[in-house]
Amino acid sequence: MAAISTQVGGKVMRNFYPEKNGVFPVMQTSDIWEAIFEAIEIACENHRFVTFMFSDVEITVACNSEPDLIYRDWMRAKCKCIDPKVSPHPKPVLTAAEKENDARIKANKPEALATIVVRPRSDDYQAYVEGEPGLWGSGKTEASAIGNLVYSHPGRFCITIERRQQ
């Protein structure tokens, strides 16, 4: 049986398995930011749109997609504020009504509560959401494992992580 290639255009992919039916499946160890940046890179190198699924949200990017806007709308889709499809060019500014609607929906989300289980492994710790084995993180300490879990799956916790310059 032949090994599965994780290459596109001769380049090894870091976050995706081979494309199936027009969609790149994401490796379980991927984080949303890494997946967005790599998908944009693939789009640029191959002069095409790239679609992938992350946490039950379909994301499509282009070479000129804005990573921050893709991430913002992924978070909104993950929290069910919008449909679970993110377009390559989300509008740059949300209206006041959209922001209010998002806040109302997030405030009424009981699934934002979760039990995080932490367990030691041979040389680190693993943290995962109880009952959701695909949502996990790891780190050298319990705290860093939980931090990795939350950072890698912010949509599960209905939080937004913003990168800001000081």
Secondary structure as UniProt FT lines:
FT   STRAND          7..8
FT   TURN            9..10
FT   STRAND          11..12
FT   TURN            21..22
FT   STRAND          23..26
FT   TURN            28..29
FT   HELIX           32..46
FT   STRAND          50..54
FT   TURN            55..56
FT   STRAND          57..61
FT   TURN            63..64
FT   HELIX           67..78
FT   TURN            79..80
FT   STRAND          85..86
FT   HELIX           96..107
FT   HELIX           110..112
FT   STRAND          116..120
FT   STRAND          125..129
FT   TURN            130..131
FT   STRAND          132..139
FT   HELIX           142..152
FT   HELIX           154..157
//
